[in-house]
Amino acid sequence: MTSPDPDGLLAEQLLRLTRRVHRIQKRHLQTRDLGITPAQSRLLRTLAHYGTPPRMADLAERLEVVPRAVTTLVDALEAHGKVRRVPDPVNRRVTRIELTPSGRETLRELHAARRAAAEEILAPLEKDQRAVLGDLLDTLIDGAPAGGC
């Protein structure tokens, strides 16, 4: 008889939690009826991190997708008035993507939906448990080297 695989159990728990997070976030987004897909939401959030409007290639690199995927997302967001294409002030062959006021408002709604989803997920935890979880997640996100594995 083999002993239980604690790392396998942890991996399964992480996958289940990830699926639950996605389900809850999707529900909160649908409740707000923003008409935005998760991929479009990710593009808007990424776009907000730039100081100046980025090129499509910059977005594709940051999102780790092919440029064609960004074009499709930008087309849809532009059709809904969330972003607009603007000419580069230095190189007329380059097009940059910027948020519109409607896009900024959508970002505020997205942020509120994500916060509500996080509150729902974290509700069973006490304040000190949340702090410990935050520290553990930081360690995993930062990718500290695995010791003896």
DADA-V563558 format. One record per helix or strand. SS is the DSSP state (A for helix, B for strand). FROM is the first residue (numbers start at 1). LEN is the number of residues. Records with the same first field share a line. If there is no record, write none. Layout:
SS = FROM-LEN / FROM-LEN
This chain:
A = 6-27 / 38-11 / 56-8 / 67-13 / 101-22 / 127-16
B = 54-2 / 83-5 / 95-5
